Amino acid sequence: MGVGSSFIWQGIVTARIEAMQGYRLSAKGVNLPLNCPMCGYEVEDLLHVFFNCPFALACWHVVDAGFDLSMEMSAPLWLLTKIETGPSEEILKIARVLWGVWFFCNKKIWENQIVTAEIAMAWSTKSIEDWKEAVGKPANQGVITSQRSSQVPVKWSKPELGAMKLHVDAVVTLGAPAFFIGLVLRDHTGALVGGYTISKSMVNKVFEAESLAVLEGLTWLASMNHDKVIIEFDSLFTVPALQTSSVNLLEVGFILDACRNILESRSGYKISFVKRQANRVAHLVAKLPCSLNCQNVLTSPSDLLLEALLLDIS
Ligand SMILES: [Zn+2]
């Protein structure tokens, strides 16, 4: 329960402070608006922000954490019971919602940035994963399981006749001077058409590296003449962000806009999420040796890579 509950309480305590600051300053005669930043509801209190607000309800729905509107009046009791008795997977789902709702409420207040519930939840999932990686704990699959991800294929699948598939991956090691991008293009038979590894200077966030990986892949694709390409990636942040038309997404907004421009200019390009197991070849390519700012073009795949390519089409 330790991992989940620390996030929950971090979110609750910070949100309580934010909300109470408004009331306290208001009581001292400082005229701060007390409307909900997300929907404009008249009085912003914790029950509204985390449970009654349409944005929060959409987040609960995306994560499928077992909370629905009919329970809104008993929400605090439901929350406390879950924290006390719930399995760690459920507590992590709750943490995703509270953390994401709180973070994006503040984004709206201070930077007037609006995102969809899907993006907010992808972001909070990624933040929790990054945090767990930073403290050296193994990734918990429960934290990334959403209602939709259970329907996502776990195995590589061939694109239709005449179409191509581009798999993208980014390998980011915190504290390293560079991160690595792996790109693998295959045709409808599963045969390798091309691919490369490229390393770029380290960025601050994993989701920034992932966004740059997609941009690298799309830029490479745009230099060729393939009409129909499915771009697949196991990034829970970048893929949902590019599947919506929302703009102004945090500090990577300009990278996503560049990706979106390419996607919109090529009607045959589609991006979709795959589970990590289905993206194994791109992951192996991203781990190939590569000097900073250099490309390592995939000319003769290693035995390990050949085995992974064959396994995908078997
Ligand atoms: Zn609201």
Boltz pocket constraint, residues with backbone or C-beta under 6 A from the ligand:
constraints:
  - pocket:
      binder: B
      contacts: [[A, 36], [A, 37], [A, 38], [A, 39], [A, 40], [A, 41], [A, 48], [A, 49], [A, 52], [A, 53], [A, 54], [A, 55]]
      max_distance: 6.0
